[in-house]
Structure formats: C-alpha cells, structure tokens
C-alpha cells in the first residue's frame, strides 16, 4: 500500500506541470533523491503464438517478431499502427472510416482473419486499445494449423496485460501537438494476503484533433475511453481461473483521406478534410470471457477458455463519388448505417511432454471454434451534382434526411468455424528437432440471402530445425492457410451461383536465428516464398455483355527478412528490421505481373536507445518505406520516404519503490513530406513534425 507521503507525491506529480517536475529534478539536496538509469533491451526469448504454447525463438521454425511493452512505452504508442511500424515486413494501408489496415509480407490482414487477442480470433475493425497490451507478436507466414482461417502473410497476436503478485501502480499523462492529451492509470496486485486472488485495472482517456482542418475551417476531433479489468484466481496449486472484461468507446469525426490527381501524382488539398462536419463514427466495443489453466499431471496441462466480443458502430458518412454512368460528373453521397458484430470463441488445448524411444515429444492436442454474426442497417442519399463541399445548396443531405426504412436489416450474415489440431515438436538430440502438425477444419457460412456454404480443409505444417550450436538454429518450414471465397453473385456471369473453393496459401521458408553477445542480442534472417492460389479472375466475353469468373489467379510473394533486437552494449539497445519483397499477381489478364497496392519492395525500421549513467536515455528511430503503388492496377505510385523520430527520457528514483519518468518525443523530426497508405481516392497524408511530452509515476 501507499504511505501517505508517497500517495501525495503520486497525486501531486500527475497534476503538476512539466516545469514543476523540472524543479523537483534539480532538488539534489533531498536525501531520498537518487538518480539511476533504467534497463531497456527489447529482446524476447520466447513467443506464445507460433506454436500455441510458450516456446523459445530458437526452437520456433519460422519468424516471429515480439514488440514488447518497454518499446511501446518509450514510443508512447496509442494505435496498433504505431506499434507495428517497428516491423518492416508490415506496411500501412488505408485509414478511411477511422480504422487501420495493414499488409504483412504483402498480403492484406483482414479484420476477421488477420488478428488475435490472447491467442483467439479478434474482430479488428477499430483502433485497438494499446493501453491494455503488454506486447504484440507478429507471426510470419500461413498459420492455418493452429488458427484456421487466416491470411498467407501471417497473424497479429495482441497479448493483454496480466495481474501481478506484487502491487504495481503506473499513472501517466501525455500532452502533445494538435491538442493531444491522454491520461492513463494502471493498477495491479494481490487482493488477499496469500496472493491467490490478483487483479489489474487499466483506465485511459484520450482526446486529439487532427493536424488537418476541415474545408469549413472546423477541427476534426476524436475522443476515446478505454477500461479493462483482468482477474486471476488460484483455486489451488494446480488450477488457475482467469476472467477479463474491457471496453473501448471511440467517437470521432471522419477523415477518409485526400484525393490524388493520378495524371500528375499531386495530392489535392493535402491539409484539408473534405468530409462534412457531421460525418462521424461512434464505436463501442466490449470484450469479456473466462479461462482455466490446470496441471493435470507433472507432464500434462490443459488450457481452455470462452470469450465474446461485441462491437456496435454507428457511422454517418459523406463523400464525393464519380457519376454512376462514368460521365466525369461527381455527386455527393451521404449515408447512415448501424453495424453489430458478435464474435464468440472457445478453445481447449492439452499440452504434454513425453519421452518415447529416446526422443522427447512436446505435444499439443486441441480444438477451437468461432461463431460470427453480423447485422447492418443502412440508408443513403445522393445529391449536389458537380458541387464543391462548401457550395452544396441543400446542406448535403444531413443525417436527419436519412432513415433505416423501418429498421429493415440490409445485411445479416453468419459463419461458424471449427477445427481440431495435433502438433508434435520432436527433439531427437541436441542438434535436431522436427515440428509436424495437421488441422482438420470445418467452416460454414450463411449470407444475407440465406445462401449457405460448407468448407472442409486439411492443413498441414512441417518444420525441421538444426542447432549447430547452443546459441543458434537453422530451419526450414512448410505451412498452409486458407480463406473462404463467396459464391459468384453476378447475373451476367456465366458461372453465376457457382460455389468457390477457398483461397489457399502455401509457404516455403528457410531461415536462421542466433543469440549473440552473451545472449543479449537476438538476430534472425529468412528467405520465403508464398503462393496464394484459387484467386478469382473475371474476364469480359461476348463483346462485354457477359463475364466469366474462374479461380485461376495467384499472388506470388518472394522475400528476404533480417532482424536484430537486444543490447549491442550495456548502454545501447536496438530493435531493427529490414525486408526485401517481390510481390506479383500471376495468371490474371488484368493484373498480370503487377504489384499489390501498398506493398514496397524495400522497407526498414530501427528504434534504439542509449542510456547514460545519470538516468537519462536518448531514443532514435528511423523508418524507411520504399516506392509502392496506391492501387492494384499500378496507375498511381507513391514515392519512397524516410522518417526520423527522436526521444529523450529522464528517470528519478525517489526510493526503491517509486520512480518518476519524464519523456519528450518528436515524430518526423526532419518534417518530411510523405504519403502513407491508401489509394488515389483516399490516401493518408503523413503528418509533419509533431511532439509529445509525458510524465509517468511508477510505484
């Protein structure tokens, strides 16, 4: 518990200004004031996602990037994109409708199948609450064996913070450019004397204005509230019950990006938001569930859980569209919609450690399932032909002009996904290991018209690991993924009504991993080749009066990745990665040889810290994104750019329990002009130089 003097210090520090903090920093006469440095490393020895159990990086046949809480804290990240910029194999997509989109190894991460939360499927259709996370794991390559429906590029697993045995309190205040503020409190510890009941509470309130201004001169504002409760209870020495509940509410004005003149490549009014001042999105997301972990014997364990994610969104939108007849005219379209998504997940995993015939087997036998339900109400109005936003005479059909047509559902779709899986990591000796596994998956979908489809898939994975030394490994791995494709629904297509096979992803990869400098620096590299097949290709026939759709298209991505994380010296630590990627469409007359949108050939990222002995640390980040196309037809190209970020921190250790940390971060230090993700109809214009000051109190 806090003593009265310590509690007063915490409250006073949060309420004080940076100037008041500076005055405290110079009070060297206080006998309690001891200035010390802090340790930063970024290096993670294990991951929990790639094999669905805790495994070292050296015994994992594949690439896994772990972005830990320390790095997230140093960068003061508040969005998933700000976290994932530290992995060069991930590129940004569009941010239209106020959500983030990403590409991993050149393949788009779908909201439904590209993200996990604590190892279970997560509907990532909103800005993720980074405040609740202790780390983010990026698993590269198809992950169908353990997670079923997934993208060929890989998965993002967001791992929540856990309750602690000892009392921990962190309170922070961020103040930044564009009226940015974020207040956070994170309190964790045991609730009883024997520490069998532990809990963690996290609260955050964030407000910000966009650096861009709306065409009518008004600000574009966003406010977000995040709350989370995590509880662990030790029923006995062998069984632990866990429960969690978190909620995120975000109300934001829409900014769907800037238009680009594809003939000149110039951005049209890069500092101006064209969306109307009533165009908003209101997201309300709740996640809750329970889990159980038990030791069955000395060598067998079980972990199981059920959870629900309920996401409700109200979005009112305004945008400029080309005339339907493609005459060159434009019109405005205002729409109002209400969406509800429900994700119900359940899983059970049995893991065991067994020795048979002189070989060790780390076995995983499990099953998981997902029920998905989506409902939508929608209405829209078109108006103001060839008018500019500020001259639309009828007020551009404000939301009061819209209705839901007596609340009739426009869309209601459902799907169910089940799988059972078996995985075995066999250790033959100190030098050789083999990972083998197979999944049997059943997927059922039902669209808004009541059309039902069933899929079954058998998904294998095989990896071989050679350890030439205790601190290194060389591996080769093959794995698969799949994504269902809807039945053809086009009356003019000669294959209308035909069911489609799932898109299949196949990975061939070789790589190596090493622990260097007395295991303080982790380095890795990989060569990979991914083929996604069964992609739909549509061609015009009969003079354009009909089309024919066939599943003959492919995407072929070949690349090289290099990464390093950890300490280079006792004072200097870094997290760095670089990716070379050749991504092309194949066997598609319209896209043959072209590159998918927002996929650069070369990208690199580095974040580093140098610690001085007086408690001061300096951060330097450099992020390079190469040239990439803004569309699949490769008609619009975005220039390469290099962005430099910088930060400085200072830590004062009041006593053995209480730390004060002050941070000052500058993003885009050199004020570089650049374009991030998005197409010519809505590209993200990179923000110029901006700042953030932070005061943290850690107990």
N, C-alpha and C positions, 0 to 999 in steps of 0.2 A: 504494500500500500504506500501511497504518497505520505511523506511527512508534510506538516502544514507549510514549512518553508519551501519545500520542493514544489508543492502544488501551486503556491503563489508564483514561483518562478515560471512554471509552465504557462499559467494563465497570462501572466504579465508579458511573457515572450511572444505569445500569439497575438496579443493586442498591440504590442509596441511596433513602432516603425523601424525600418532598417537603420535609421540614424540612431535610435535608442539602442539598437543591438550593437552598432559600432562603438558606442560609448561604453557598453559593457565589455566589449572585446579588449579595450585599452586599459581596463582596470586591473593592472597586473599586481596590485597590492593585496588583492583578495587572496587569503591563504588557501581557499578552496579552488582557485582557478588554476587549472593545469592544462596546457595546450599540448595536444598529441595528434599524431596522424591516424588515418584510418586505412585499413587494408581493402584493396579492390583487386579483383582478379578476373572476373567474368567467366572463368573456366568451370565447366560442369563435367564431372567424372562419369555421370550416369544419365540415362534418359528413361522415361517410363512409357513412351508411346510406341516406339518402333516394334517392340515385341510384347507389348501389353503387360509388361512386368518390368521391375527395376533391373536394368542391365547396364554394364559398363559400355562406354563408347567403343572400346577396342574389341568387344565381343559382339557388336552390332553390325551385321552385314548390310551396310547402307549408310547414307549420310543423314545425320540429324543435327540441326542447329539448335542450341539451347540459349535463349536470351533471358538472362536471369534478372531478378528483382533489383540487384545493385545497378546494373546498366540502365534499366528502366527508370530508376530513381534519379540517377545522375542526369539523364536527359529530360527528366520531368515529363515523360510521355503521357499523353492523355487520350490518344487514339491508337488503334491497332496498327495503322499505317506508320505512326511514329516509332513503333517498336520494330516492325518488320523491315524498315529501311536498313537495319543492321545486317540483313541477309541479302547479298547481291543476287541470289537466284530468284528473288521476288521483285516484280515490277508493279507499279501502280496502274490501276485502270481509272475509269470514270468515277466521279463523286456526285453525279446527278442524284436528285431526290435525297441528298444529305446522308448517303451511306457510302462506305468504302468498298472498292472492288480490287481484286489482286490477281496476278498471274504468277504461278510457281513453275519454274522451268518452262515457261512459255504457255502453259495451259491455264485457262481461267478457273479460279476457285469458286465453284458455285455455292450460293448461300446454304443450300440444303445438304450438299455432299462434300464440301471442302473444309469444314471446320468441326472441331471437337471442343467440348468443355469437360475437363477432367476425364478424358477418355471416352466420352459418349457423344453421339451426334448432337450438333448445336445449330440452330437456325440463326445464321449470322447476317441478318438483313438490316442491321442497325449498327451504330457506333458502339463498339464493345467497351464495357466499363473496366478499363485497365487498372483502376484503383483496387479491384478485387483480386488481381492476379499476382502470383509470386514468380511466375516465369511463363515463357511461351516456347513451345517446342515445335520446330518445323521439320516434319518427316518428308524426305525427298523420295519421289517415285511412287508407283502404284501401291496402295495399301488395302487391296480388296480382301486379303486373307483374314484380317482381324476386324475390319470396319465395314465390309460390304461395299455398297455403292459409294464410289469415290472417284476423284479426278486422277488422270495419269501423272500429273505433276507432283502430287503428294497431298499432305494434310497439315493444317494448323491446329495444334492442341493447346488450348489456353488452360493453364493449371491454377486453380484457386488457392488463395492463402489458407493456411490451416491454423487451428487453435494451438497455442503453445503452453507448455507446462509452467513456465515462468512468466510473471507479469511483464508485459511489454506495452508501452504506450508511445505512439508516434502522432504528433499533431503538426500540421504544416499549413502554410499559407503561401500561395503563388500569386504574383501580380505581374502582368505583362502588357505588351503592346495591344492596341485595339480594345482597351478596357477589359482585358482578360483578368479574371480572378478565379481561383479555385481554393476552397477551404476543405481540408481533409482531417479526419480523426480515425485512428486505427488502434483499437484497444483489445488486448488478448491476454489470456491467462487462465489459471485454475480457479474453479468456483467452490471447491471444498478442500479440506485440509490434506487429504490423501491424494489429491490431484487426479482423481478418476473422472471428474467432470470438468471439461475445459470448453471455453467459448471464445469467439472472436467477433467483434463488431466493427464494421467499417462504414463510415459515412463520408459523403463527398458532395459538395455543391459547386458547380462550375457555371460561369457566365462569360460570354465573349461576344464581341462584334466582329464582323468580317472586315478585313483590310480593304475590301471592295465596297463601293457605295452603290445603292440602287439608283436607277435612272432619274427618279424624282427627288434625289438628294437625301432620302431617309436611310437609316442604318439597317444592316442585315444582322439580326441578333439570334443567339442560341443560348438556351439555359438547360442545364442537365443536373438531375439529382440522382445519386446512387446510394443505395443502402444494402448492406449484406450482413447476415448472421450465420456463423458456422459453429457447430457444436459437435464435440466428440465425447463419448461416454464409454468408459471401460467397464463392461458388465462384469468381467472377471479378467484374469491374467491372459486369457486366450481369445476373448471376444470383445470387439470394439464396435459400438453403434455410432454412426455419424448422421447428422442432419444438416441441411443448408437451406437458406432462403435468401434470395437477393432480388432487388427490384431496381430498374432503371427507367426514369422518365425524362424524355427529352422533347422540348418544344423549340422548334427552330424555323426561321424564315428560309425559304428555298433559294438556293443558288445553283442552277443547273449548268453553270459554266459559260464560257464565251464561244461565240461563233468564230469560225476561221474562213477567210477567203482562200479557197484551195488553189486558185489561179496564181495568187501572189504569195501564199503562205503566211499572210499577215493576220494577226488576231484583231477582230473587230471590237473596239472599245474594251480593252483588257481590264480596265479598272471599274467597269460598270456592270452591275447586275441587271438583267433585263426582266427578271420575274417581277410580277406585281407585288405590292406591299401586303397583300392579303394571302399570298401563296405561302403556305406553311405545312409543316408535318409535325404531328404530335404522336410520339412513340411511347408506349407503356409496356414494359417487358418484365415478366416475373419468372424466376427460375426457382424450383424447390424440389426437394427429394430427400431420400434416406438411403443409407448404405450400411453394410455389415461386413466386417473383416474378421476372420476366425482362423485360429490354428487348429486344424483337425488332428494332426499328429506332429511329430517332430519334423517330418519332411513334406507334409501335405497341408495346403492352405486353401481357403475359399474366400472369394471377394464377390459381393453381389450388391445390387442397388437398383432402385427405380427413381425416375425423376420426370418432371413435367416442365415444359417451357410454354408459357402462354404470352403471345405477342399481339397486341392490339395497336393498330395505327389508323389515324385519321389524317388524310392528306388532301389539301386543296392546292391545285396546280394551275399555273398559267404558262403558256409557251407559244412561240411562233412556229408555224408549220408551213411547208410548201403546199400549194393548192393540190388537191387530190388528183386533178387532171394534168398535173405537171406542166401548167402553162407558164410557170415562172411567177405567178401571183403568190402572195402569202396571206395567211389568215391567222387569227388568234384562236386558241383552243383553251378554254378553262374547264377544269374537271374537279369533281369532288368524289372521294372514294373512302370507304371504310373497309379495312382488312383485318382478319383474325387468323393467326396461325397457332396451331397446337402441336407440340412435339412431345410425345410420350415415349420414354425409353426405358429399357430394362436389360440387365445383363447378369450373368453368373460366370465366374472364372474359377477353375480349380488349377492350382499350380503345385507341382511336386518335384522333388529332387531324388532321383533313383539311380543306383549303380547296378548295371547289368553287364555281365561278362567283361568286366574291367573297363567299361565305358560309363561315363556319367550322362544322365539324361535329365535336362530341365524341361519338364513337360507343362504344357498349357492345354487344357480342355475347357471349352467354354461355349456359350451361346449368348446372342444378343438380339434385340428386336427394337423396332421403331414403328410407331403409328403416327402418321402425319395427316393433319386435317387443315384445309384452307377454305375460308369463306370471304367473299368480296361483294360489296355493294358499290355501284358506280353510276355516275351520270356526267355528261359533258355537253358543252355548248360551243359552237363556232361563230365567230363574228369578226368585224373590223378588217375587212379585206384591204391589204396593202397599206395599213395604217401603222404608225410608229407607236411604241408603248404610251407615250405622253400625249398622243392626239386621238386616241381611241374614244370616239364621241359618246359611246353608251356605257363608259366605265368598265369596259372589257368584261362584261358579264360577271359581276362579283358573285361569291358563293351563294348569296341569297336567291340568285336566279336558278340555282340547281336543286334537284330533288333526287331521291332514290327510287322513284317510280313505285311508290307504295311499298318500299323496303323489299322488293323482289330481288333475290340473290342473282347476281350476274354470273358468278362463278362459285362452284363448290366442288373441290376435288379432294380425293383421299388416296392414301397409299399405305401399304404395310410392308415392312422389310424384316426378314428373319434370317438368321444364319447360325450354323454350328461350325466350330473350327477346332482343329487339332494342330498343335505346333510342338516340335521337339528340337531343342538345342543339344546336340550330341557332342561331348568332348571326348575325343579318342586319346589324346595325350596333351602334353604342354604345348604342342605346336599346331595341332589340327582340331578344328571344330566344324560341324555341319549343322545348318539350320534347315529344317524341312517342315512344311505345313500345307494344309489344304482346308478350304472352306466350301461348304455346301450352302448356297444362298437361295432363298425364295423371295421374290418381290411381286407384289400385287398393287395395281393402280386402278383408280376409277376417276374419269374426268367429269366435267360439268354436265356432259350429255349422258352420263351413265355408262359410257363405254368402259369395259373392264379388260385389263390385260394382265397376264401372269408371265413371270420370267423365272427360270431356274438357271443357276450358274455354278460351275465348279471352278474355284480359283486356287491355283497352286502358288507356292513360293519355295525357292531353293537357294540357299546361300552356302558358300564354302569360305572358311576363314583360316588363314595360315599366320601363325605368330612366329616370325623369325627371331624375335627377342621378347623379353618380358614387357617391354615398353612400346611394342609396335604390332601391327597386324596388316595383312594384305587380304582382300576379299574379292569374291565375285558373286553376283546375285542376279536372280531372275524372279520377277513378280508380275502380277496382273491386276487389272482393275476393270470395272465396268460401270456404265451409266445408261439407264433406260432411255429409249427414244420413243416418242409418242407415235401412235398410228397416223398415217398420212391422212390429212383432213383438208382436201382441196378438190372440189367437184370437177375441175378441169384437168386434173392429173389422172393419167390412165391407170395409175396404181392407187387411186383413192380408196381408202378403207383398209389397205394392207397393213398388217402389223409389222413392226420393225424389230430387228434384233438389237440388243444393247450395243452401244459403242464399247469397244474393247481396247484397253491399254496394255501394252507389253513393254517391260523394262529389261534391258541388258546393261549391266554396270560392273565396272571394276574400280577398285579404289584402295587406298592405304591410309592408315591412321597411326600417329605416333605421339607419345608423351615424352617431351624433351625438357632439358634444363631441370633435372631432378623432379620430373613430373609436374612442373609448374606451367608448362606451355603445351597446349594441345594443337597439333597441326593435322590436317587431313586434305585429301585430294581424291577426285573421282572423275572417270570418263564414263559417260552414259549415252545410251541410245534408246529413245522411247518412240514407239509406233502406236498411234491411235487409229484403229480401223473401224469399219462399219459406219462411217460418217455419210450423211445424206448428201447426195448430189442431184440437183434438179436442172433439167435442160428443157428448152423450148422445142416443140415439134409441131408438125402440121402448120408451118408458117406462123407459129406463135399462138395459135388458137388453143393448143394443149401443151401440157408439160408432162415429163416423165421423171419420177424420182426413184433413185436406186441407191443402195448402200455400198458404194464403191470407193468413196473418198477416204483419204488418210491425212493425218498430220504426222510428220516425221521430225523429231527434235533430237539433235545430237549436240552434246556439250561437254565442257570441262569446268570443274569447280575446284577452287582452292580456298582453304580457310585456316585461320590461326586464332586462338583465344588463350589468354592467360598472362602470366608475368614474363616479360623479357629480362628485366632486372628486378631487384627488390622494390624499386621505386616506380618502374614503368610497366604498365599493363595495357593490353590492347585486345580488341575484337575486330578482326579483319576478314574480308572475304572478297573473292572475285569470280566472275562467271563469264565464260565464252559460250555462246549459244547460236547454233544454226537451226532455225525453225522454219519449216516449209509445209505448204499444202501440196498434196500429190493426188493424181488421178481425179482431178476436178477441173473441167474445161475453163470455168470462170476464174478459178484461183490457182491454177497450176503454177508451181514454183514461187508463189507469193508468200509473204511472211505474215503471220497473225498480228493483229493490232496490239500495240503497246508492249512489244517484245524486243528489247535491244539485243544486238549481237554481243556487246561488251558492257559490263557493269562492274562496279567495285564499291566497297564501303569499308571505312575504318573508323573506329572510335577508340580513343586512347586516353589514358590518364597518367600524369606524372605527379607523385606525392613528394612534397617537401617535408622536412623533419619538423616543421613548426605547425603542422596540421592543415596546411594549405595544399590544395590539389588543383591542377590545371588540366582541362579536357580539350582535346582537338578532334573534330570529326570531319572527314572528307567523303563525299558521296558523289560518285560519277555514274551517270546514266547515258549510254550511247544513243546514237540515232535510232529512231524507231518510227514505224508507221502508225498513223492515227486511225486507220481503217483496214479491213481485210483486203480490199481491192488495191491497196497500196497507192492511192491517189494523193494522200496527204502525209507528209513526212515532218517529224519534229526533230529539231537539232539536238545534238548531244549537249550536255551541260555538266559542270562540276560545281557542287555547292559545298561551302565550308562553314562548319558550325564550331562554336567555341564556348567554353565554360570555365568558371573558377569557383571553387568552394573553400570554405574555411570551417574547421570543426574546433569547438572549445569543449573540453571535457570538464564539466563542473565537479563531478566526483565519479566514483566507479559506476554509478547507475544513470547519470544524467548527462546527455550531450546536447549542445546547441550547434546547429549546422546552418550556415548561410551559403546560398548559391546565387550565381548570376550567369545566365546562359544567353548567348547570342546565336540566333539561327540565321543562316545566309549572311555571314559576316561581310562578304565582299559585294553584297547587294546584286547578285547575279540574276539576270532575266532568264527565265526558262519556262517551258511548258511541261506539265506532268502528264497524268493520264487523261483519257477521254478522246472523243472523235471531233471532227470538224464542226459538228452540230452542238458540241458542248464540251470543250476542252478545259482542263484545270490550269489556270494561270498561276505559276509559282509565286508565293509571297516574297516580297523583298525583305531587307534586313528587319528583324524583329527581336524583342528582348523578353526575358522573364527573370524576375527576382524571387527568391524563395527563402523562407525562414522555416526551419524544422526544429522541433524539440523531440528528442528521443529519450525515453526512460526505460 
